[in-house]
Amino acid sequence: MIVMTGFSLALADVIFTYTGYANVSVQGAPIAFSLGPNNSASPWISAATGPTGFTVKVAVTNAAEIYYDEPIELSVKQAGNIYVDSITISGSSLISNMYVNIVTGSPSSPNLVGSLPIIQSGTYAAEAPASSLVSLGQGTTYYLSLWIEPNLPLDSSSATETVTVSFGYNVVANSAVPVVT
């Protein structure tokens, strides 16, 4: 029998460590964004693209619906499925519904391939893994169009809303996998 008096006993954490290695190489991106045929019409729309995505600035009015036709071009180098990974909304609540439509064909004769909900009834649409998927074919050029239904009536011309959408592109499976950061 052990009797301890006047001592504090602290138990230590026990940690096991393991080593994993990742070999990294550079590959071309499976999709690339560039400016579409309708990327600028001041003050209504302006668009910019970069190696990791795009930015579109649009104006809304007291119209029932607003459709921005093909401001962004999407070139597919490897077939896969595009989906909405995450959505962040900040600022005034100007948008009731917003969709990104993915089309092929010319601006005068577009063919709707699929639609990705971004905002529905003023709040976030489904994100991965519940997001809609749109399958894209290798070697095909697509265009992204925005369909917006404003929250009416719009009261202030100085109000702004920022919607940030992270898209996922799965080249392996027909699923929307959440990206954990």
N, C-alpha and C positions, 0 to 999 in steps of 0.2 A: 504494500500500500504506500502510495506517495502522497504526502501532504505538503502543499505549497502555501505559504502565507507571505503576504507582502510583495508578491510578484504579479506583474501583468503578463498575460500570455497573448500574443498576437499571432494569428495564423497567416502565413504567407500565401500569395497567389502562386499558382503553378502554371507556367506558360510553356507550351511546346511550340517550336517554330519549325517550319518546313520551307523549302526553297522551290520556286517554280520559275521557269524561264520562258520568255516570249521572244522569238526571233521576228524582227520587223523588217519588212521590205516595202518599197514604194510601188504602188499599182495605180493605173489610171482610174479615175472615179467612174462608177457605173452609170451615172447621170450627170448632165451639165446644164446649168441654167444660162440663158442669154436673153437679150432684149427681143421681144416679139414685135410684130408689125405695128401694133397700136400702143407703143410704150410712152408716148408723150402727147398731151393735149392740155396745155396750161389754161386755166388753173385746175382742171379736173383730174388729171392723172400725170404722174411721173414715175418712172421705174428705173432701177439700177440693179445690176447683177454683180456677183463676185464668185470666187471659187467655191464658197460654201453655201450659197443661196441667193436670195434676192430681197429687195425692198421695194414696195409699191406704196406711194402716197396718193390717196384719193380724196375727193371732196364728195360730201353727201348733201342732198337738198331735201326739200319737203315732197319729193316724188315718192310714189308707192313702192317702186323698185328701181334699182340702178344696176346696170350691167356694164362692166368694163371688159371689153372684148380683146382677148389675146395680147395683154401687155408683156407676157413672159413666154419665152420659148424653152422647151425642155427636150434635150437630145438624149436618147437612151442608147448607151453603148453595151449594156448587158441587161437582158430581160429580168424583170422583178416586179414587186408589188409595192406601190407607194401608199402611205397611210399617214394619219395625223398622230404623232408621238405625244406632243404636249402643246398646250395653249395657255398663253398668259394674256390677260386683258387688264388694261389700266386706263385711268382717266374717266371722262364723261361716258355715259351709256348712250351712245349715238346709234348703235346697230342692234336691231332686233334679231335678224337672221343674216348669216353670211356663209356662202359656199364657194369653194374653189372648184370650178368645172374644168375638166381635162378633155381637150378636143383634138382631133386631127383634121386634116384637110385645109383648104384655103379659108381666109376670112369670109369670103363670099359664099362658101359652101362647107361650113363646119360640120363635123360628125362628133357628137358627144360620146366619149369613151367611158367616163365615170365622173362622179361628183363627191367631193370630200366636205362634209359639214364642218364648219368652224365655230359658228355661233348659232344657237337655236333658242328662240324665245328669250333673248337677251343674256344668255349664259353659255358657258363652255359646252361645246358638243362633245361627243364621245372621244376619248383619247385611247391610245393603246392600253390594253389589248382589245378593247371593244370598238375601236375605230373601223370605219369602212375601209376596204382595200380596193385599189384600182390597179389592175394588171397592165403592165407596159411591155411592149415588144421591142426586142433588140433591133437597132438600126432605124427605128421610127422616130420622127419628130412630132412632138405634141406641143400644144399651147395651153397655158393656164389662163382662165378667165375668172373674174370675180363677179358674183351675183350678191347684191346687198339689198336688204330691206331695212330702211332706217326706222328708229324709234320715233314715231310721229306724235305730236308736232315737234320739230326741232326749234329750240328757243334761242340759242345763242350762237352767233357766228364765230365766237372765240373759243367755243368748246372743242376739245380734241379727244380722241380715243386711240389708243395704241393696242394693236392686236399682234402678238408674236406667236407664230406657229412653227413648231419644230416638226419637220416631216421625217419619217423613217422610210427606208427603202430596203426591202428584204429580197435578196437575190437567191436565197436558198429555199425558203418555204412560203406557202400561201397563208401567212399569218402576220399579225401586227404585234411585234414584240416591243414592250416598253423598254426604253433606253434609260438605265439607271445612271445618274451622274453624281 
